[in-house]
Amino acid sequence: MIYRIHIRIKRVEGAIIRTLGLIERRGFAVTEISTSDSACEDEMELALVVESRERSVELLMKQIRKLFDVRDVHRTHATEQVMIQEQHACLM
């Protein structure tokens, strides 16, 4: 399955690396990543698309929430969005 995960993290040295490391160690492949500023200047938003055939995304999110610098985590099902993007790319 493919999922889009949104993570709000504290803007500190190493926060992104720790988050991505946990995701990869848990058997998920990160296929897209983008960052943006948060409403709070000491936080940032990560938007990730992750893929795993066998792993539970709910368990991954629970583990992400335990990271010290993570403020919030939520997900959306990304399959439909990825399929639309692939169709659009084929039309170009």
N, C-alpha and C positions, 0 to 999 in steps of 0.2 A: 504494500500500500504506500501511497504517497501522501504526505501531510505537510501543511504549512504551519509552522510554529512561530509564534510571536513571543519574544522574550524582552522584558524591560530589565536592564541591568545597571548597576552603579558604574559610573565612568571612572574606573581605576585601572591601574596597570595590571595586565594579565587576566582581566575578567573575560574577555572574548576567548582567549586561548583556553582557559579553564573550562568554559562552557562548551566549546567545540571539541575539546579533548574528551569530555564526558560523553558527548553524543557519539563520537566515533568509537570509544571503548565499549559502548553498549551495543554496538553492531549496526548502527544506522549510518547510511551514506548521506552526506550533505551534498545536494545537487545545486542549490542556489543559496546565496546569502546576500543580504543587503542591510545596511545600517542607516539610521536616521537619528536626528536629535529628538529628545523627549521634551515635554513641557517643562520639566525640571532640568536645570542646567548641569546638575551633577549625575544625570542618568542618560542612557541612550536606549534606542530600540533596535533589536535584531529581528529580522524576518528571515526565516530559514525554510527551505523546502528539504525535507528529509525523506528517505526511502528505506524500507525494510520489509522483507517478505515474512519474517518469522517473529519479529519482536513486537512487544506491546508499546504503542506510543503513550498510553496512559502511564505505564511504569516509567518510561523515559521522562515524562513531564514531572512525575513525582520526584525523581532523582534530581532533575534540574532545579526544582524549587528548593532543594536542600543546599544548593550552593550559596555561599555567604553573600555574594554580590547580586544575586537575583532578587528582583523586586516583584515580578509578576510573570506568569506563563499562561498562554492560552493557545488553542489550535483551531484550525479550520481544515476541512477536508479539501485537499488541493487537486484531486484527480481531474475534476471537471475543468478547472482553470488551466492545468497543464495540457489537457487535450485540446482546448481552444487555442492555446498558444502554438501547439504543434500544427494544427490545421492552418492557422494564420501564416505560419512560417512556410508551409508547403505552397501556399497561394502566391507567395512573392517570387 
